[in-house]
Amino acid sequence: MALTLRYAALSDVGRVRKDNQDSGLASDYLLVVADGVGGAVRGDLASSTAVQALRRLDRPAGGDLLEALAGGFHRAHDRIAELVEDDPELEGTSTTITAALFDGSRLAVGHLGDSRAYLFRDGEVSQLTTDHTFVQSLVDEGRITEEEARTHPHRNLILRAVDAIHETDPDLFYVEVAPGDRIMLCSDGCSGVLDNSRLADILGTGTPDFAAVELVRAALEAGTTDNVTAVVADVVEAPDGAEGNGADTAAQTSAAASTGAMLVGAAAELPRNKAPRGLFRGHRSGDTGELEPVPGSEASAGRGLPFLGRRAEPEEDLDPEELRYAPRPPRRWVWLRRLALAVVLLALLGGGLKLGYDWTQRQYFVSADGDDVAIFRGISAEIPGVELATVHERTTVRVASLPEYRARQVRSGIDARDLADARQIVTRLEELVIECEPDPTSGPSSSPTSSPTGSPTGRATGGGRTPAPGPTSAPAPTGSPTASPTASTSTAPPTATPGDPCGEEAP
Ligand code: MN
C-alpha cells in the first residue's frame, strides 16, 4: 500500500525576538525544522542554509533513507562551514535540525539539537526524538523530572547542533507509519511551552494547516519568548494507481492540489528580502546565491516590524540566544570537578591532621598538673580549642618540692622519648625532692609565737622521714609539751603546711 503525506508548515517570529531564526520545510518527501542558534551571529543563516542543503532530499528516495539523511546533515554542516569561511564574523553560528524523510512506506528521522519530532496516533502523542540538551541529560540521570526541565534556568542550552566545526553526528532511526498517523515537527519555541496533553488536544483536530496554525497560536498564547515553528504531516493512503514511475505525476498532482512544498521562517524570508549587500562584502559562492543575507534591521523593517526591531536593540548585546549552544556541558562538570578536588584536598588535609594528631598522642612529657608533677601524653603546645595533651599518670611529687631550677623545667615541660623515658624522668625528679632542710618559709612563721620551740617543731613535722632524732634529743620531753599548745593554738598548719614541700612528704 502506497502512502503519501498531507502537510503544512508555519513559522512565527514570536512576540519578543526581532527576527526569526527558525526555518521549516514541508514537502512530499521531506519535513524539516531547523532552529538557528547564535543570536547576533546569524542563526537565521545557519537554519536556512541547513534547510536548503537538506532540500535536495525532497524526491523519491532510492536506497537507504538513513544514509541519505546522514548525507544531508553533512552537507548542511559543509554549507555552514563555507558561510563562516566567507565571513569569519559568522563564527559560532549553528542550528538544530530535526528532519523526517519519507519514501511512501517508511519514515526516517534525523535529529540534532532540541527541535522535536512527535507521532500522533490514536489520540496519543509520543515524542520520537530525544533533546540534545543539558536538561535532558539531567532528566536521563534522574536528577530532575520532565516538569522541572521545563522551567530549569538552563533549559535552552543545547549540547549538540550542526555547526561549522564539530563533526555532524545526528540521531538516525526509522519510524513505521500507517494511514491515520500524524507527524509533527516543531522548534523549542513550541514544545517548550506546550506539554504532551496540550499537543494531543491540538493535533487531534482539523487539517494539517489548522493544526499548524493552532500550534503556533497556542505557543504564543502560552507565552513563548522564542520563534515558533511547526510542521504537521498526515500519513494518508495514496490515490489509486499512484505507484511506480508512471504514477509520479499523479502523486505530484495530489500533493500540489493540497499545498505544494512549503518553506517557512528564515529559509523563506531571507531570499525574499533582496536588500543591498551592505555589511556583507564580496560575492558568495554560486549555490548559495538564493540566500541573500540582509542586515537585521532592514529585515525587520521589511517584515513590517520596525517597532519591535527598535525595541529589541538594547538587548542585542545580551541575547541569551548567543549562549544557547555549548558543545560541552558546562557548569555541572566544572562544579563537580571543583567539588572532587576540594574533597581530595580536604581528605589529604584531614588525613594529615589525623596522622599528626596520632603522632602527638604517642608523645610523652613530664610537666606540672596543678601542684603535682605528672606524665602527660601528647605535646606541650597550645592550640586554641584543640586538646593536644592529657594527663597520663599522676605522681606524688610536688612541683614545689623540687629545686627551683628543676621546678621551672617541669613547669615548662620536659620532653620524653616514650612513656618509659617519662617514668625515668619522674624517678630522677623524686630523687631530687628537697629533704626538709631548715626552711626559710616555715622558720619565720613559727618563730614569733614560740621561738625556742620553733626549731624542734620544724623538725618534728619533717621528722616523719627521720623519726629517730626527735625522741632521742634531750629537750624533747620539755619541748614537746610546750610546743604542742603553741602549735595547736597559733600554728595549726605545722602538720600540713600548704606551702611547705616537706609537709606533704610525711603522710
Ligand atoms: Mn528556538
Residues whose N, C-alpha, C, O or C-beta is under 5 A from the ligand:
A	BS01	MN	D35 S187 D188 G189 D226 N227
